[in-house]
Amino acid sequence: MNAPVQHRVVFDFEIDFSNGGGLQGQGFRLDIEGDTIDDDALADYLVRDLRLLMVGEVRILDKRIICEAHKRVGGETG
């Protein structure tokens, strides 16, 4: 019996905070359900996953989906 294919999204991002400052990430990976995720959903997922507050703009860059085992128990996505 074959294990189901699991997907992760690998991407770069830039986040601007509404009270000033920002955050950048390169080669960041998150487990996802299925084999696709749009940029708006990914931005929301990233902000929730990092538990960020006072987020202004989120830019998703260089996004790609890879087949790779989920790292979290049960493949949680949020």
Protein Blocks (a to p, Z undefined) as FASTA:
>chain_A
ZZddddddddddddddfkgpjdddehiacddehjbdcfklmmmmmmmmnopghiabdcde
hiacdddddfbghiiaZZ
